[in-house]
Amino acid sequence: MISSIIVFMGGMLGAILRYELSRWLNKDGRIPWGTALANISGGLLLGYLIGVQGSLNLPDWAWLLITVGFCGGYTTFSTFSYEVMTLMKKRAYIAAFIYGMGSTLLTILGAALLLY
């Protein structure tokens, strides 16, 4: 039960930060930069943490808080998918492609760069 509360607290903080980034950066109605930034930086953070996991000696509760909770709430595939589909519905196919592929590739690259 305590682990679930820890994950909830981290997830709440991550979701709030992602929401605020979206409010701040998604104003032009084109490419949703706030969600892209959250996904890319979340991938970087998670990759870094996994890469240095052994040397950090984080207690289990801190690992749950940051990786499962915070990163899980901060990054989002559902919002990302919704935003790509919204761009496609607006017939902004090039923006949808750039945003979809760019976010996916840069998020994976970010995690990989800091993992190794």
C-alpha distances in whole Angstrom, upper triangle without the diagonal:
4,5,5,7,9,10,11,13,15,15,17,19,20,21,23,25,26,27,29,30,31,33,35,36,36,39,42,41,42,39,36,36,33,30,32,32,28,28,31,29,26,27,29,26,24,27,28,24,24,28,27,24,26,28,25,23,20,17,14,12,15,16,13,14,17,18,15,14,18,20,18,19,22,24,24,26,26,28,30,31,32,34,36,37,38,40,42,42,44,46,45,45,46,43,41,42,42,38,37,38,38,34,34,36,35,31,32,34,32,30,32,34,32,30,34
4,5,5,6,9,10,11,13,14,15,17,18,20,21,23,24,26,27,29,30,32,33,35,35,38,41,40,41,39,35,35,31,30,32,31,27,27,29,27,24,26,27,24,22,25,26,22,23,26,25,22,23,25,22,20,17,14,11,9,12,13,11,11,15,16,14,13,16,18,17,18,21,23,24,26,27,28,30,32,33,34,36,37,38,40,42,43,44,46,45,45,46,43,41,42,41,38,36,38,37,34,33,35,34,30,31,33,31,28,31,33,30,29,32
4,5,5,6,9,10,11,12,14,16,17,18,20,21,22,24,26,27,28,30,32,33,33,36,39,38,39,36,33,32,29,27,29,28,24,24,26,25,21,22,24,21,19,22,22,19,19,23,22,19,21,22,20,18,15,12,9,7,10,10,7,9,12,13,10,10,13,15,14,15,18,20,21,23,24,26,27,29,30,32,34,35,36,38,39,40,42,44,43,42,43,40,38,38,38,35,33,35,34,31,30,32,31,27,27,30,28,25,27,29,26,25,28
4,5,5,6,9,10,10,12,14,15,16,18,20,21,22,24,25,26,28,30,31,31,34,37,36,37,34,31,31,27,25,27,27,23,23,25,24,21,22,24,21,19,23,23,20,21,24,24,21,23,25,22,21,18,15,12,10,12,13,9,9,13,13,10,9,13,15,13,13,17,18,19,21,22,23,25,27,27,29,31,32,33,35,37,38,39,41,40,40,41,38,36,37,37,33,32,33,33,29,29,31,30,26,27,30,28,25,28,30,27,26,30
4,5,5,6,9,10,10,12,14,15,16,18,20,21,23,24,26,27,29,30,31,33,36,35,37,34,31,30,27,25,27,27,23,23,26,24,21,23,25,22,20,24,24,21,22,26,25,22,24,26,23,21,18,15,13,10,12,13,10,9,13,14,12,9,12,15,14,14,17,19,20,23,23,24,26,28,28,30,32,33,34,36,38,38,40,42,41,41,42,39,36,38,37,34,33,34,34,30,30,32,31,27,28,31,29,26,29,31,28,28,31
4,5,5,6,9,10,11,12,14,16,17,18,20,22,23,24,26,27,29,30,32,35,35,36,33,29,29,25,24,26,24,21,21,24,22,18,20,22,18,17,21,21,18,19,22,21,18,21,22,19,18,14,12,10,7,8,10,7,5,9,11,9,7,10,13,12,12,15,17,19,22,23,23,25,27,28,29,31,33,34,35,37,38,40,42,40,40,40,37,35,36,36,32,31,33,32,28,28,30,29,25,26,28,26,23,26,28,25,24,28
4,5,5,6,8,10,10,12,14,15,16,18,20,21,22,24,26,27,27,30,33,32,33,30,27,26,23,21,23,22,18,18,21,19,16,18,19,17,15,18,19,16,17,21,20,18,21,22,19,19,15,14,11,9,9,9,6,5,8,9,6,4,8,10,9,9,12,14,16,18,19,20,22,24,25,26,28,29,30,32,34,35,36,38,37,37,37,34,32,33,33,29,28,29,29,25,25,27,26,22,23,26,23,21,24,26,23,22,26
4,6,5,6,9,10,10,12,14,15,16,18,20,21,22,24,25,26,29,32,31,32,29,26,26,22,20,23,22,18,19,22,20,17,19,21,19,17,21,22,19,20,24,24,21,24,26,22,22,18,17,15,12,12,13,10,8,11,12,9,6,9,11,10,9,12,14,15,18,18,19,21,23,23,25,27,28,29,31,33,34,35,37,36,36,37,34,32,33,33,29,28,30,29,26,26,28,27,23,25,27,25,23,26,28,26,25,29
4,5,5,6,9,10,11,13,14,15,17,19,20,21,23,24,25,28,31,31,32,29,26,25,22,20,23,21,18,19,22,19,17,19,21,18,17,21,21,19,20,24,23,21,24,25,21,21,17,16,15,11,11,12,10,7,10,12,10,7,8,11,11,10,12,15,17,20,20,20,22,25,25,26,29,30,30,32,34,35,36,38,37,37,37,34,33,34,33,30,29,31,30,26,26,29,27,24,25,28,25,23,27,28,25,25,29
4,5,5,6,9,10,11,12,14,16,17,18,20,21,22,23,26,29,29,30,27,23,23,19,18,20,18,15,16,18,16,13,16,17,14,13,17,17,15,17,20,20,18,21,22,18,19,15,15,13,10,9,10,8,5,6,8,8,4,4,8,8,7,9,12,14,17,18,19,20,23,23,24,26,28,29,30,32,33,35,37,35,35,35,32,30,31,30,27,26,28,27,23,23,25,24,20,22,24,21,19,23,24,21,21,25
4,5,5,6,8,10,10,12,14,15,16,18,20,21,21,24,27,26,27,25,21,21,17,16,18,17,13,14,17,15,12,15,17,15,14,18,18,16,18,21,21,20,23,24,21,21,18,18,16,13,13,12,10,8,8,9,8,4,5,7,6,4,7,10,11,14,15,15,17,19,20,21,23,25,25,27,29,30,31,33,32,32,32,29,27,29,28,24,24,26,25,21,21,24,22,19,21,23,21,19,23,24,22,22,26
4,5,5,6,9,10,10,12,14,15,16,18,20,20,23,26,26,27,25,21,21,17,16,19,18,14,16,19,17,15,18,19,17,17,21,21,19,21,24,24,23,26,27,24,24,20,20,18,15,15,15,13,10,11,13,11,8,7,10,9,6,8,12,13,16,16,16,18,21,21,21,24,26,25,27,30,30,31,34,32,33,33,30,28,30,29,25,25,27,26,23,23,26,24,21,23,26,23,22,26,27,25,25,29
4,6,5,6,9,10,11,12,14,15,17,18,19,22,25,25,26,24,20,19,16,15,18,16,13,15,17,15,13,16,17,15,15,19,19,18,20,23,22,21,25,25,22,22,19,19,18,15,14,15,13,10,10,12,12,8,6,9,10,7,8,11,13,17,18,17,19,22,22,22,25,26,26,28,30,31,32,34,32,33,33,29,28,30,28,25,25,27,25,22,23,25,23,20,23,24,21,21,24,25,23,24,27
4,5,5,6,9,10,11,12,14,15,16,17,20,23,23,24,21,17,17,13,12,14,13,9,11,14,12,9,13,14,12,13,16,17,16,18,21,21,20,24,24,21,22,19,19,18,16,14,14,13,10,9,10,10,7,4,6,7,5,4,8,10,14,15,14,15,18,19,19,21,23,23,25,27,28,29,31,29,30,29,26,25,26,25,21,21,23,22,18,19,21,19,16,19,21,18,17,21,22,20,21,24
4,5,5,6,9,10,11,12,14,15,16,18,21,21,22,20,16,16,12,11,14,13,10,12,15,14,11,15,17,15,15,19,20,19,21,24,24,23,27,28,25,26,22,23,21,19,17,17,15,13,12,13,12,9,8,9,8,5,5,8,9,12,12,11,14,16,16,16,19,21,21,22,25,26,26,29,27,28,28,25,23,25,24,20,20,23,22,18,19,22,20,17,20,22,20,19,23,24,23,23,27
4,5,5,6,9,10,11,12,14,15,17,21,20,22,20,16,16,12,12,15,14,11,14,16,15,14,17,19,17,18,21,22,21,23,26,26,25,29,29,26,27,24,24,23,20,19,19,18,15,14,16,15,12,10,12,12,8,8,11,12,16,16,14,16,19,18,18,21,23,22,24,27,27,27,30,28,29,29,26,25,27,26,22,23,25,24,20,22,24,22,20,23,25,22,22,26,26,25,26,29
4,5,5,6,9,10,10,12,14,16,19,20,21,19,15,14,10,10,13,11,8,12,14,12,11,15,16,14,16,19,19,19,21,24,24,24,27,27,24,26,23,24,23,21,18,19,18,15,13,15,15,13,9,11,12,9,7,10,12,15,16,14,15,19,19,18,21,23,22,23,26,27,27,29,27,28,28,24,24,25,24,20,21,23,21,18,20,22,20,17,21,22,19,19,23,23,22,23,27
4,5,5,6,9,10,10,11,14,17,17,18,15,12,11,7,7,10,9,6,9,12,11,10,13,15,14,15,18,19,19,21,23,24,24,28,28,25,27,24,25,24,22,20,20,18,16,14,15,15,13,10,10,11,8,5,7,9,12,13,10,12,15,15,14,17,19,19,19,22,24,24,26,24,25,24,21,20,22,20,17,17,20,18,15,17,19,17,15,18,20,17,18,22,22,21,23,26
4,5,5,6,9,10,10,13,16,15,17,15,12,12,8,8,12,11,9,12,15,14,14,17,19,18,19,22,23,23,25,27,28,28,31,32,29,30,27,28,27,24,23,23,21,18,17,18,18,15,13,13,13,10,8,10,11,14,13,10,12,16,14,14,17,19,18,19,22,23,23,25,23,25,25,21,20,23,22,18,19,22,20,17,19,22,20,18,21,23,21,22,25,26,25,26,30
4,5,5,6,9,10,12,15,16,17,16,13,12,8,10,13,12,10,14,16,14,15,18,19,18,20,23,23,23,26,28,28,28,32,32,29,31,28,29,28,26,23,24,23,20,18,20,20,17,14,15,16,13,10,13,14,17,17,14,15,19,18,16,19,21,20,21,24,25,24,27,25,26,26,22,22,24,23,19,21,23,21,18,21,23,21,19,23,24,22,23,26,26,25,27,30
4,5,5,6,8,10,13,14,15,13,10,8,5,7,10,8,7,11,13,12,12,16,16,16,18,21,21,22,24,26,27,27,31,31,28,30,27,29,28,26,24,24,23,20,18,19,20,18,14,14,16,13,10,11,13,15,16,13,13,17,17,15,17,20,19,19,22,23,23,25,22,24,23,19,19,21,20,16,18,20,18,15,18,20,18,16,20,21,19,20,23,23,23,25,28
4,5,5,5,8,11,11,12,11,7,7,4,6,9,9,9,11,13,14,14,17,18,18,20,22,23,24,26,28,29,29,33,33,31,33,30,31,30,28,26,26,25,22,20,21,21,19,16,16,16,13,11,12,12,14,14,10,11,14,13,11,14,17,15,16,19,20,19,22,19,21,21,17,17,19,18,14,16,19,17,14,17,20,18,17,20,22,20,21,25,25,24,26,30
4,6,6,7,11,11,13,13,10,10,7,10,13,12,12,15,17,17,17,20,22,21,23,26,27,27,29,31,32,32,36,36,33,35,32,33,33,30,28,28,27,24,23,24,24,21,19,19,19,16,14,15,15,17,17,13,14,17,16,14,17,19,17,17,21,21,20,23,21,23,23,19,19,22,21,17,19,22,20,18,21,24,22,20,24,25,23,25,28,28,28,30,33
4,6,7,10,12,13,13,10,9,7,10,12,11,12,15,16,16,17,20,21,21,23,25,26,27,29,31,31,32,36,35,33,35,32,34,33,31,28,29,28,25,23,24,25,23,19,19,20,18,15,16,17,19,19,16,16,19,18,16,19,21,19,19,22,23,22,24,22,24,23,19,20,22,20,17,20,22,20,18,21,23,21,20,24,25,22,24,28,27,27,29,32
4,6,8,10,10,9,7,6,5,8,10,9,11,13,14,14,16,19,19,20,22,24,25,26,28,29,31,31,35,35,33,35,33,34,34,32,29,29,28,26,24,24,25,23,20,19,20,18,15,15,16,18,18,14,14,17,17,14,16,19,17,16,20,21,19,21,18,20,19,16,17,19,17,14,17,19,17,15,18,20,18,18,22,22,20,22,25,25,25,28,30
4,6,6,8,7,5,6,6,8,10,11,12,14,15,16,17,20,21,22,24,25,27,28,30,31,32,33,37,37,35,37,34,36,35,33,31,30,29,27,25,25,25,24,21,20,20,18,16,15,15,16,16,12,12,15,14,10,13,15,13,13,16,17,16,18,15,18,17,14,14,17,15,12,15,18,16,15,18,20,18,18,22,23,21,23,26,27,27,29,32
4,6,8,9,8,9,9,12,13,14,15,18,19,20,21,23,24,25,27,29,30,31,33,35,36,37,40,40,38,40,38,39,38,36,34,34,33,30,28,29,29,27,24,24,24,21,19,19,19,20,19,16,16,18,16,13,16,17,15,14,18,18,16,19,16,19,19,15,16,19,18,15,18,21,19,18,21,23,22,22,26,26,25,27,30,30,30,33,35
4,6,8,8,9,11,13,14,15,17,19,20,21,23,24,25,27,29,30,31,33,35,36,37,38,42,42,40,42,40,42,41,39,37,36,35,33,31,31,31,30,27,26,26,24,21,21,20,21,21,17,16,18,17,13,15,17,14,12,16,17,14,16,14,17,16,13,14,17,16,14,17,20,18,18,21,23,22,22,26,26,25,28,30,30,31,33,36
4,7,7,10,11,13,14,15,17,18,20,21,23,24,26,27,28,30,32,33,34,36,38,38,42,42,40,43,40,42,40,39,37,36,35,33,31,30,30,29,27,25,25,23,21,20,19,19,18,14,14,15,13,10,12,13,10,9,13,13,10,13,11,14,14,11,12,15,15,13,15,18,17,17,20,22,21,22,25,26,25,28,30,30,31,33,36
4,6,9,11,12,12,14,17,17,18,20,22,23,24,26,27,28,30,32,33,34,36,37,41,41,40,42,40,41,40,39,37,35,35,33,31,30,30,29,27,25,25,23,21,20,18,18,18,15,13,15,13,10,10,12,10,8,11,12,10,11,8,11,11,7,9,12,11,10,13,15,14,14,17,19,19,20,23,24,23,26,28,28,29,31,34
4,6,9,9,9,11,13,14,14,17,18,19,20,23,24,25,27,28,29,31,33,34,37,38,36,39,36,38,37,36,34,32,32,30,28,27,27,26,24,22,22,21,18,16,16,15,16,13,11,13,12,8,9,12,10,8,11,13,12,13,10,11,10,6,8,10,9,6,10,12,11,11,14,16,15,16,19,20,20,22,24,25,26,28,30
4,6,6,6,9,10,11,13,14,16,17,19,20,21,23,25,26,27,29,31,31,35,35,34,36,34,35,34,33,30,29,28,27,24,24,24,23,21,19,19,17,15,13,13,13,13,10,9,11,11,7,9,12,10,9,13,15,14,15,13,14,14,10,10,12,11,8,10,13,12,10,13,16,15,15,18,19,18,20,23,24,24,26,29
4,6,5,6,8,10,10,12,14,15,16,18,20,21,22,24,25,26,28,29,33,33,31,34,31,33,33,31,29,28,27,25,23,22,23,22,19,18,18,17,14,13,13,14,15,12,10,14,14,11,12,15,14,13,16,18,17,18,15,16,15,11,12,14,11,9,11,13,11,9,13,15,13,13,17,17,16,18,21,21,22,24,27
4,5,5,6,9,10,11,12,14,15,16,18,20,21,22,24,25,27,28,31,31,29,32,29,31,30,28,26,25,24,22,20,20,21,19,16,15,16,14,11,11,11,13,14,11,10,14,14,11,13,16,15,15,18,20,19,21,18,19,18,15,15,17,15,11,13,16,13,11,14,16,14,13,17,18,16,18,21,21,21,23,26
4,5,5,6,8,10,10,12,14,15,16,18,20,21,22,24,26,26,30,30,28,30,28,29,28,27,25,23,22,21,19,18,18,17,15,13,13,12,9,8,8,9,10,8,7,10,11,9,11,14,14,14,17,18,18,20,17,18,18,14,13,15,14,10,11,13,12,9,11,14,13,11,15,16,15,16,19,20,20,22,25
4,5,5,6,8,10,11,12,14,15,16,18,20,21,22,24,25,29,29,28,30,28,30,29,28,25,24,23,22,19,18,19,19,16,14,15,14,11,9,9,10,12,10,8,11,13,10,11,15,15,14,17,19,19,20,17,17,16,13,12,13,11,8,9,11,8,6,9,11,9,8,12,13,12,14,17,17,18,20,22
4,6,5,6,8,10,10,12,14,15,16,18,20,21,22,23,27,27,25,28,26,28,27,26,23,22,22,21,18,17,18,18,15,13,14,14,10,9,11,13,15,13,11,15,16,14,15,18,18,17,20,22,22,23,20,20,19,16,16,16,14,11,13,14,11,8,11,13,10,9,13,13,11,13,16,16,16,19,21
4,6,5,6,8,10,10,12,14,15,16,18,19,21,21,25,25,23,26,23,25,24,23,20,19,19,17,14,14,15,14,11,9,11,10,6,6,8,11,13,11,10,14,15,14,15,18,18,18,21,23,23,25,22,22,21,18,17,18,16,13,14,15,13,10,12,14,11,9,13,14,12,13,16,17,16,18,21
4,6,5,6,9,10,10,12,14,15,16,18,20,20,24,25,23,25,23,25,24,23,21,19,18,18,15,13,14,14,12,9,10,10,7,5,7,8,11,10,9,12,14,13,14,17,18,18,20,22,23,24,21,21,20,17,16,16,15,12,11,12,11,7,8,11,9,6,9,11,10,10,14,15,15,16,19
4,5,5,6,9,10,11,12,14,15,16,18,20,23,24,22,25,23,25,25,24,22,20,20,19,16,14,16,17,14,11,13,13,10,8,10,12,15,14,12,15,17,15,16,19,20,19,21,24,24,25,22,21,20,17,17,16,14,12,12,12,10,7,8,9,6,4,8,9,6,8,11,12,12,14,17
4,5,5,6,9,10,10,12,14,15,16,18,21,21,20,22,20,23,23,22,19,17,18,17,13,13,15,15,12,9,12,13,9,8,12,14,17,16,14,18,19,18,19,22,23,22,25,27,27,28,25,25,23,20,20,20,18,15,16,16,13,10,12,13,9,7,10,11,7,9,12,12,11,13,16
4,5,5,6,8,10,10,12,14,15,16,20,20,18,20,18,20,20,19,16,14,15,14,10,9,11,12,9,6,9,10,7,6,9,12,15,14,13,16,19,18,19,22,23,23,25,27,28,29,26,26,25,22,21,21,19,16,16,17,15,11,12,13,11,8,10,12,9,8,12,13,11,13,16
4,5,5,6,8,10,11,12,14,15,19,19,18,21,19,21,20,20,18,15,16,16,12,10,12,14,12,8,10,12,10,8,11,12,15,15,14,17,19,19,19,22,23,23,25,27,28,29,26,25,24,22,20,20,18,16,15,15,13,10,10,11,9,5,7,8,6,5,8,10,9,10,13
4,6,5,6,9,10,10,12,14,17,17,16,19,18,21,21,21,18,16,17,17,13,11,14,16,13,10,13,15,12,11,14,15,19,19,17,20,22,21,22,25,26,25,27,30,31,31,28,27,26,23,23,22,20,18,18,17,15,12,12,12,9,7,8,8,5,5,8,8,6,8,11
4,5,5,6,9,10,11,12,15,15,14,16,15,17,17,17,14,12,14,13,9,9,12,13,10,8,11,13,11,11,14,16,19,19,18,21,23,23,23,27,28,27,30,32,32,33,31,30,29,26,25,25,23,20,20,20,18,15,15,15,13,10,11,12,8,7,11,10,8,9,13
4,5,5,6,8,10,10,14,15,13,15,14,16,15,16,13,11,12,12,9,6,9,11,10,7,10,12,11,10,13,15,18,19,18,20,23,23,23,26,28,28,30,32,33,34,31,30,29,27,25,25,23,21,20,20,18,15,15,15,13,10,10,12,9,6,10,11,8,8,12
4,6,5,6,9,10,13,14,14,16,15,18,17,18,16,13,15,15,12,10,13,15,14,11,13,16,14,13,16,17,20,21,19,22,25,24,24,27,29,29,30,33,34,34,32,30,29,27,26,25,23,21,20,19,18,15,14,14,12,10,9,9,7,4,6,7,5,5,8
4,6,5,6,8,11,11,11,14,13,17,17,18,15,13,15,15,12,11,14,16,14,12,15,17,15,15,18,20,23,24,22,25,27,27,27,30,32,31,33,36,36,37,34,33,31,29,28,27,25,24,23,22,20,18,17,17,14,12,12,12,9,7,9,8,5,5,8
4,5,5,6,9,10,8,11,10,13,13,14,11,9,12,12,9,8,11,13,12,11,13,16,15,15,18,20,23,24,23,26,28,28,28,31,33,33,35,37,38,38,36,35,34,31,30,30,28,26,25,24,23,20,19,19,17,15,14,15,12,9,11,12,8,8,11
4,6,5,8,10,10,12,11,14,13,15,13,10,12,14,11,9,12,15,14,12,14,17,17,16,19,20,23,24,23,25,28,28,29,31,33,33,35,37,38,39,36,35,34,32,30,29,28,26,25,24,23,20,19,19,17,15,13,14,12,9,10,11,8,6,9
4,6,8,9,10,12,13,16,16,18,16,13,16,17,14,12,15,18,17,15,17,20,19,19,21,23,26,27,25,28,31,30,30,33,35,35,36,39,40,40,37,36,35,33,32,30,29,27,26,25,23,21,20,19,17,15,14,14,12,9,9,9,6,4,6
4,6,5,6,9,10,14,14,17,14,12,15,16,14,13,16,18,17,16,19,21,20,20,23,25,28,29,28,30,33,33,33,36,37,37,39,42,42,43,40,39,37,35,34,33,31,30,29,28,26,24,23,22,20,18,17,17,15,12,13,12,9,8,9
4,6,5,7,7,10,11,13,11,9,12,14,12,11,14,16,16,15,17,20,20,20,23,24,27,28,28,30,33,33,33,36,38,38,39,42,43,43,41,40,39,37,35,34,33,31,30,29,27,25,24,24,22,19,18,19,17,14,14,15,12,10,12
4,6,6,8,11,12,15,14,11,15,17,15,14,17,19,20,19,21,24,23,24,26,28,31,32,31,34,36,36,37,40,41,41,43,45,46,47,44,43,42,40,39,38,36,34,33,32,31,28,27,27,25,23,21,22,20,17,17,17,14,12,13
4,6,9,12,14,16,14,13,17,18,16,16,19,21,20,20,22,25,24,25,28,30,33,33,33,35,38,38,38,41,42,42,44,47,47,48,45,44,43,41,40,39,37,35,34,33,31,29,28,28,26,24,23,22,20,18,18,17,14,13,14
4,5,9,11,13,11,10,14,14,13,13,16,18,17,17,20,22,21,22,26,28,31,31,31,34,36,36,37,39,41,41,43,45,46,47,44,43,42,39,38,38,36,34,33,33,31,28,28,27,25,23,22,22,20,17,18,18,14,14,15
4,6,9,11,10,9,13,14,13,14,17,18,18,18,21,23,23,24,27,29,32,33,33,35,37,38,39,41,42,43,45,47,48,49,46,46,44,42,41,40,39,36,35,35,33,31,30,30,28,25,25,25,23,20,21,21,18,16,18
4,6,8,6,6,10,11,10,11,13,15,15,16,18,20,20,21,24,27,29,30,30,33,35,35,36,39,40,41,43,44,45,47,44,44,43,40,39,39,37,34,34,34,32,29,29,29,27,24,24,25,22,19,21,21,18,17,19
4,6,5,6,9,10,11,12,14,14,15,17,18,20,21,23,25,28,30,31,31,34,36,36,38,40,41,42,44,46,47,48,46,45,45,42,40,41,39,36,35,36,34,31,31,31,29,26,26,27,25,22,24,24,21,20,22
4,6,5,6,9,10,10,11,12,14,15,16,18,20,21,23,25,27,29,29,31,33,34,36,38,39,40,42,43,45,46,44,44,43,41,39,39,38,35,34,34,33,30,29,30,29,25,25,27,24,21,23,24,21,19,22
4,5,5,6,9,10,10,10,12,14,15,16,18,20,22,25,26,27,28,31,32,33,35,37,38,39,41,42,44,45,43,43,43,40,38,39,38,34,33,34,33,30,29,30,29,25,26,27,25,22,24,26,22,21,24
4,5,5,6,8,10,10,10,12,14,15,16,18,21,24,25,26,27,29,31,32,33,35,36,37,39,41,42,44,41,41,41,38,36,37,35,32,32,32,31,27,27,28,26,23,24,25,22,19,22,23,19,19,22
4,5,5,6,7,9,10,11,12,14,15,16,19,21,24,25,25,27,29,30,31,33,35,36,37,39,40,42,40,39,39,36,34,34,33,30,29,30,28,25,24,25,24,20,21,22,19,17,19,20,17,16,19
4,6,6,5,6,8,10,10,12,14,15,17,20,21,23,24,26,27,28,30,32,33,34,36,37,39,40,39,38,38,35,33,34,33,30,28,29,28,25,24,26,24,21,21,23,21,18,21,22,19,18,21
4,6,6,5,6,9,10,10,12,14,17,19,21,22,23,25,26,27,29,31,32,33,35,37,38,39,38,37,37,34,33,33,32,29,28,29,28,24,24,26,24,21,22,24,21,18,21,23,20,19,23
4,6,6,5,6,9,10,10,12,15,18,20,20,21,24,25,26,27,30,30,31,33,35,36,38,35,35,35,32,30,31,29,26,26,26,25,22,21,23,21,17,19,20,17,15,18,19,16,16,19
4,6,6,5,7,9,10,11,13,16,18,19,19,22,24,24,25,28,29,30,32,34,35,36,34,33,33,30,28,29,28,25,24,24,23,20,19,20,19,15,16,18,15,13,16,17,14,14,17
4,6,6,5,8,10,11,12,15,16,18,19,21,22,23,25,27,28,29,31,32,34,35,34,33,33,31,28,29,28,25,24,25,24,20,20,21,20,17,17,20,18,15,18,20,18,17,20
4,6,5,6,8,10,12,15,16,17,18,21,22,23,25,27,27,29,31,32,33,35,33,33,33,30,28,29,29,25,24,26,25,21,21,23,22,18,19,22,19,17,20,22,20,19,23
4,5,5,6,8,11,14,16,16,17,20,21,21,23,26,26,27,30,31,32,34,32,32,31,28,27,28,27,23,23,24,23,19,19,21,20,16,18,20,17,15,19,20,18,18,22
4,5,5,6,9,12,14,14,15,18,19,19,21,23,24,25,27,29,30,31,29,29,29,26,24,25,24,20,20,21,19,16,16,18,16,12,14,16,14,12,16,17,15,15,19
4,6,6,7,10,12,13,14,16,17,18,20,22,23,24,26,27,29,30,29,28,28,26,23,24,24,20,19,21,20,16,16,18,17,14,15,18,16,14,17,19,18,17,21
4,6,7,10,11,11,13,15,16,17,19,21,22,23,25,26,28,29,28,28,28,25,23,24,24,20,20,21,21,17,17,20,19,15,17,20,18,17,20,22,20,20,24
4,7,10,12,11,12,15,16,16,18,20,21,22,24,25,26,28,26,26,26,23,21,23,21,18,18,19,18,14,15,18,16,13,15,18,15,15,18,19,18,19,22
4,7,9,9,9,12,14,14,15,18,19,19,21,23,24,26,23,23,23,20,18,19,18,15,14,16,15,11,12,14,13,10,12,15,13,12,16,18,17,17,21
4,6,6,6,9,10,11,13,15,16,17,19,20,22,23,21,21,22,19,16,18,18,14,13,15,15,11,11,15,14,11,13,17,15,15,18,20,20,20,23
4,6,5,6,9,10,10,12,14,15,16,18,20,21,20,19,20,17,15,15,16,13,11,13,14,10,10,13,14,11,13,16,16,15,18,20,21,21,24
4,5,5,6,9,10,11,12,14,15,16,18,20,19,19,20,18,15,17,17,14,12,15,16,13,13,17,17,15,17,20,20,19,22,24,24,24,28
4,5,5,6,9,10,10,12,14,15,16,18,17,18,19,16,13,16,16,12,12,15,15,12,13,17,17,15,17,20,19,19,22,24,24,25,28
4,5,5,6,9,10,11,13,14,16,17,15,15,16,13,10,12,13,9,8,11,12,9,10,13,14,12,14,17,17,17,20,22,22,23,26
4,5,5,6,9,10,11,12,14,15,14,14,15,13,10,12,13,10,8,11,13,11,11,14,16,14,16,19,19,20,22,24,25,25,28
4,6,5,6,9,10,10,12,14,14,14,16,14,11,13,15,12,11,14,16,13,14,18,19,17,19,22,22,23,25,27,28,28,31
4,5,5,6,9,10,11,12,11,12,13,11,8,11,12,9,9,13,13,12,13,16,17,16,19,21,21,22,25,26,27,28,31
4,5,5,6,9,10,11,9,9,11,8,5,8,10,7,6,10,11,10,11,15,16,15,18,20,20,22,24,25,27,27,30
4,5,5,6,9,10,10,10,12,11,8,10,13,11,10,13,15,14,15,18,19,19,21,23,24,25,27,29,30,31,33
4,5,5,6,9,9,10,13,11,8,12,14,12,12,15,16,15,17,20,21,20,23,25,25,26,29,30,31,32,35
4,5,5,6,5,7,9,7,5,9,11,9,10,13,14,14,16,18,19,20,22,24,24,26,28,29,31,32,34
4,5,5,5,5,9,8,6,9,11,11,11,13,15,16,17,19,21,21,23,25,26,27,29,30,32,33,35
4,5,7,9,12,11,10,13,15,14,14,17,19,19,20,23,24,24,26,28,29,30,32,34,35,36,38
4,5,8,11,10,10,13,15,14,15,18,19,19,21,23,24,25,27,29,29,31,33,34,36,37,39
4,5,9,9,9,11,13,14,14,17,18,19,20,22,24,25,27,28,29,31,33,34,36,37,39
4,6,5,6,9,10,11,12,14,15,16,18,20,21,22,24,25,26,28,30,31,33,34,36
4,5,5,6,9,10,10,12,14,15,16,18,19,21,22,23,25,27,28,29,31,33,34
4,5,5,6,8,10,10,11,14,15,16,17,19,21,22,23,25,26,27,29,31,32
4,5,5,6,8,10,10,12,14,15,16,17,20,20,21,24,25,26,28,29,31
4,6,5,6,8,10,10,12,14,15,16,18,19,21,22,24,25,27,28,30
4,6,5,6,8,10,10,12,13,15,16,17,19,21,22,23,26,27,28
4,6,5,5,8,10,10,11,13,15,16,17,19,20,21,23,25,27
4,6,5,6,8,10,10,12,14,15,16,18,20,20,22,24,26
4,6,5,6,9,10,11,12,14,15,17,18,20,22,23,25
4,6,5,6,8,10,11,12,14,16,16,18,20,21,23
4,6,5,6,8,10,10,12,14,15,16,18,19,21
4,6,5,6,8,10,10,12,14,15,17,18,20
4,6,5,6,9,10,11,12,14,16,17,19
4,6,5,6,8,10,10,12,14,15,17
4,5,5,6,8,10,10,12,14,16
4,5,5,6,9,10,11,12,15
4,5,5,6,9,10,10,13
4,5,5,6,9,10,11
4,5,5,6,8,11
4,6,6,6,9
4,6,5,6
4,6,6
4,6
4
